[in-house]
Amino acid sequence: MVSRRHFLLCAGSTIIATSAQVLAQGIPSRVVWVSPTPASDGSPFLDELRRGLRELNYVEGRNLVLESYWGDNTPARLAKIMADAVASSPRVIVAQGGAALVAKKATSSIPVVFGYSGDPVEAGLVESFARPQGNMTGISYLALELVGKRIELLREAIPSVRRIAVVANPSHAGDSSERKASQAAAAKLGLILEYYEVSNAAQLSDALAAIEKKRGDAVMMFPVQNIINNRERIAAWSVKNRIPAISGWAQFADGGNLMSYGPNLREASRRLAFYVDRILKGSRPTDLPVELPTQVEFIINLKTAKAIGINVPPSILVRADRVIE
């Protein structure tokens, strides 16, 4: 009788041997990118993955085929494109954001590399950061130490801030941890936080109306996709009501809001190429620990600051990685 351990060892050796054979024969490896967003939002991140793969000596059309599947920010469309991606039998699926959750349900055999905004352990994507288990691994953009820093930047940029409205998605894995981190940071500065739960567009309207009525001094939006998707709408509201807003992704400030401070998602997308390369060369996802971003970026939108009537101190401006004028 063949033991389970012997079987797994043989199976792993077969996968590695097959991967090596494919590379040796020069057969292009098929990798698919799946994003819940339209291409207009996600293309910069796909471009960074391409850049990372080029740096690792992958050339599209020669030893790599990279295909993209784009959603329209609806669950139905995402489920459809993920099913199509899985049916195409790629060597690796690269899943952005919420696509990782859909990939978890769609396949347990195709390796999945994710760039996920929340806690992948809490979301059930992996068993642990160090030993993911299963067929998934990648990068989590949830960096709790940055939550407090956003509050500090708001206070430093606008010393008069006393009450901050925090807009969060309670269903997002890691939300409770972000709340605890933000509360701890606010307590140190003597600030008051008021939480607004937003899971859909209707709840966002209600939250903005409530914040406007209470005349909050500023807003901190947790960096989750349903917030970022509405960044331009939030920016228009922010300017109209002269209530500054900060979040964690560069898209937020680029979309017209005052500031963003958080992981450099372009750099993180480029880093996903490392995982793809290792898997194509025979590594298993479970042997590749989940990483946190190593680079952060601070962006200030001075056009928005002027429109709201905020004079951003020079001490803040000199620390920005990019200033939008």
C-alpha positions in Angstrom: 0.0 0.0 0.0 1.3 3.5 -0.9 1.3 5.8 2.1 -0.3 9.3 1.9 3.1 10.9 2.6 4.7 8.9 -0.2 1.9 9.8 -2.6 2.2 13.5 -1.8 6.0 13.5 -2.2 5.6 11.7 -5.6 2.9 14.1 -6.7 5.0 17.1 -5.7 8.0 15.7 -7.5 5.8 15.2 -10.6 4.6 18.8 -10.5 8.2 20.1 -10.3 9.4 17.8 -13.0 6.5 18.8 -15.3 7.2 22.5 -14.7 10.9 22.1 -15.4 10.0 20.2 -18.6 7.6 22.9 -19.8 10.3 25.6 -19.2 13.0 23.5 -20.9 10.8 22.9 -23.9 10.1 26.6 -24.3 6.3 26.1 -24.1 4.7 29.4 -23.2 3.1 29.4 -19.7 -0.4 30.6 -19.6 -1.2 33.0 -16.8 -4.5 34.8 -16.3 -5.3 38.1 -14.5 -8.8 38.4 -13.0 -10.0 41.8 -11.7 -13.4 42.8 -10.4 -12.9 46.3 -11.8 -13.1 47.5 -15.4 -9.8 47.7 -17.3 -9.8 51.5 -17.0 -9.3 51.1 -13.2 -7.1 48.0 -13.2 -4.8 48.3 -16.2 -2.0 50.2 -14.3 -1.7 47.2 -11.9 -1.7 44.7 -14.7 1.0 46.7 -16.3 3.1 46.5 -13.2 2.7 42.7 -13.1 3.9 42.6 -16.7 6.9 44.7 -15.8 7.7 42.4 -12.9 7.5 39.4 -15.2 9.7 41.0 -17.8 12.3 41.6 -15.1 12.2 37.9 -14.4 12.9 37.2 -18.1 9.3 36.4 -19.2 8.6 37.5 -22.7 5.0 37.5 -23.9 4.6 35.5 -27.1 7.8 33.6 -26.4 7.7 31.9 -23.0 4.6 33.6 -21.5 0.9 34.1 -22.5 -0.8 36.6 -20.2 -4.5 37.0 -20.5 -6.8 39.4 -18.6 -10.4 39.1 -17.5 -12.2 42.3 -16.4 -15.3 42.8 -14.3 -17.6 45.8 -13.9 -17.7 45.9 -10.1 -20.7 43.5 -9.9 -20.7 40.1 -8.3 -22.5 38.4 -11.2 -19.9 39.6 -13.7 -17.0 38.6 -11.5 -18.4 35.1 -11.0 -18.8 34.8 -14.8 -15.3 35.9 -15.7 -13.7 33.8 -12.9 -15.6 30.7 -14.3 -14.3 31.5 -17.7 -10.7 31.9 -16.4 -10.8 28.6 -14.5 -12.3 26.8 -17.6 -9.3 28.0 -19.7 -7.0 25.9 -17.4 -4.1 28.4 -16.9 -1.0 27.5 -15.0 -1.6 30.4 -12.6 -4.5 32.7 -11.8 -3.6 36.2 -10.5 -6.6 37.5 -8.6 -7.0 41.1 -7.7 -9.1 42.2 -4.7 -12.4 40.5 -4.3 -11.5 38.2 -7.2 -9.5 36.2 -4.7 -12.6 35.3 -2.7 -14.4 34.2 -5.9 -11.3 32.2 -7.0 -11.3 30.4 -3.6 -14.8 29.0 -4.5 -14.0 28.4 -8.1 -10.9 26.2 -7.9 -8.9 24.2 -5.4 -6.4 22.9 -7.9 -5.1 25.8 -10.0 -2.5 28.0 -8.1 -3.9 31.4 -7.3 -1.8 34.4 -6.5 -3.7 37.2 -4.9 -3.4 40.9 -4.1 -6.0 41.3 -1.4 -7.0 44.4 0.6 -8.1 42.6 3.7 -6.9 39.9 6.1 -6.5 36.7 4.0 -6.6 34.5 7.1 -9.9 36.0 8.4 -11.3 35.8 4.9 -10.5 32.1 4.7 -8.1 32.4 1.8 -5.2 30.9 3.6 -4.5 29.1 6.9 -1.8 31.5 8.0 0.6 34.0 6.5 3.6 31.7 7.1 2.0 28.5 5.8 -0.9 29.3 3.5 -1.9 25.7 2.7 -4.2 25.0 -0.2 -3.7 26.6 -3.6 -3.5 30.3 -2.7 -0.9 32.8 -1.6 0.1 36.3 -2.4 0.1 39.8 -0.8 -2.2 41.3 1.7 -2.5 45.1 1.6 -3.8 45.3 5.2 -1.1 47.2 7.2 -2.6 48.1 10.5 0.3 50.4 11.5 -0.7 52.7 8.7 -4.2 53.3 10.0 -2.9 55.4 13.0 -0.5 57.2 10.7 -3.4 58.5 8.6 -5.1 59.9 11.6 -1.8 61.6 12.6 -1.4 63.1 9.1 -5.0 64.5 9.3 -4.3 66.1 12.6 -1.0 67.5 11.5 -2.4 68.9 8.3 -5.5 70.3 10.0 -4.7 71.0 13.6 -8.3 72.0 14.3 -9.6 68.5 13.7 -11.4 67.0 16.8 -14.0 64.7 15.4 -13.3 62.2 12.6 -15.9 60.2 10.7 -14.6 56.7 9.9 -16.3 55.0 6.9 -15.8 51.3 6.8 -17.3 48.1 5.3 -18.1 45.7 8.2 -18.1 42.7 5.9 -14.5 43.3 4.8 -12.1 40.9 6.4 -9.9 42.8 8.8 -12.4 45.6 9.5 -12.5 45.0 13.2 -8.7 45.1 13.4 -8.6 48.4 11.5 -11.2 49.8 13.9 -9.2 48.9 17.0 -6.1 50.4 15.5 -7.8 53.6 14.5 -9.4 53.9 18.0 -6.1 53.4 19.7 -4.4 56.1 17.5 -7.3 58.6 18.1 -7.2 58.1 21.8 -3.6 59.1 22.0 -4.4 62.3 20.2 -7.6 63.0 22.1 -9.7 62.7 19.1 -13.3 61.4 18.7 -14.1 58.8 16.1 -17.6 58.2 14.8 -18.1 55.0 12.7 -20.3 54.6 9.6 -20.9 51.2 8.1 -21.1 51.2 4.3 -21.6 48.0 2.3 -23.3 49.5 -0.7 -24.0 52.7 -2.6 -27.2 53.4 -0.7 -25.5 53.1 2.6 -22.7 55.4 1.3 -25.3 58.1 0.5 -26.8 57.7 4.0 -23.4 57.9 5.7 -22.3 61.0 3.8 -25.6 62.7 4.6 -25.2 61.9 8.3 -21.6 63.2 8.3 -22.7 66.4 6.6 -25.5 66.9 9.1 -23.2 66.4 12.1 -20.5 68.6 10.5 -17.6 66.3 11.1 -14.2 67.8 10.9 -12.8 65.2 8.6 -13.4 61.8 7.1 -11.1 58.7 7.1 -12.3 56.1 4.6 -10.9 52.6 5.1 -9.3 51.5 1.8 -11.7 48.9 0.5 -12.9 48.5 -3.1 -16.5 49.7 -2.6 -15.1 53.0 -1.2 -12.4 53.4 -3.8 -14.9 52.8 -6.6 -16.8 55.9 -5.4 -13.8 58.1 -4.9 -14.9 60.8 -7.3 -18.3 61.0 -5.8 -16.8 61.3 -2.4 -14.4 64.0 -3.6 -17.3 66.1 -5.0 -19.1 65.8 -1.7 -15.9 66.6 0.2 -15.3 69.8 -1.7 -19.0 70.9 -1.6 -19.2 70.5 2.2 -15.6 71.5 2.9 -14.9 68.2 4.8 -11.5 66.8 3.9 -11.1 63.0 3.3 -8.2 60.6 3.5 -7.8 56.9 2.6 -5.1 54.4 2.0 -4.8 54.0 -1.8 -3.3 56.5 -4.3 -6.5 56.3 -6.4 -8.3 58.1 -3.7 -6.2 61.2 -3.9 -5.9 60.9 -7.6 -9.7 60.9 -7.7 -9.9 64.3 -6.1 -9.7 63.7 -2.4 -7.3 65.5 -0.1 -4.8 62.8 0.9 -3.9 59.1 0.7 -1.4 57.2 2.7 -0.9 53.5 2.4 0.7 50.7 0.5 2.1 51.3 -3.0 -0.3 49.1 -4.9 1.7 49.4 -8.1 4.8 48.1 -6.5 2.8 45.4 -4.8 1.4 44.3 -8.1 4.9 44.1 -9.6 5.9 41.9 -6.6 3.1 39.4 -7.5 5.4 38.5 -10.4 7.7 36.8 -7.9 5.0 34.4 -6.9 4.0 33.6 -10.4 7.6 32.9 -11.3 8.2 30.6 -8.3 5.0 28.7 -9.1 5.8 28.3 -12.8 9.2 26.9 -11.8 7.6 24.3 -9.5 7.0 25.8 -6.1 3.6 25.2 -4.4 1.6 28.1 -3.1 1.6 26.6 0.4 5.4 26.9 0.4 5.3 30.7 -0.4 4.4 32.8 2.6 1.9 35.6 2.3 3.6 39.0 2.3 2.7 42.5 3.4 3.6 45.5 1.3 7.1 46.9 1.8 6.6 50.3 0.2 4.1 53.0 1.2 3.2 56.3 -0.5 1.9 59.6 0.7 -0.1 61.7 -1.8 -1.5 65.2 -1.3 -4.0 66.8 -3.6 -3.3 70.5 -3.3 -6.1 71.4 -5.8 -8.6 69.9 -3.4 -6.9 71.5 -0.4 -7.3 75.0 -2.0 -10.9 74.2 -3.0 -11.8 73.2 0.6 -9.8 76.1 2.1 -7.0 74.2 3.8 -3.4 75.5 3.9 -1.3 72.3 4.1 1.8 73.0 6.2 5.2 72.8 4.5 6.2 70.1 7.0 3.5 67.9 5.5 4.2 68.8 1.9 7.9 67.9 2.0 7.1 64.4 3.2 4.7 63.7 0.3 5.8 61.3 -2.4 3.6 63.1 -4.8 1.7 66.4 -4.8 -1.1 67.0 -7.2 -1.3 70.6 -8.2 
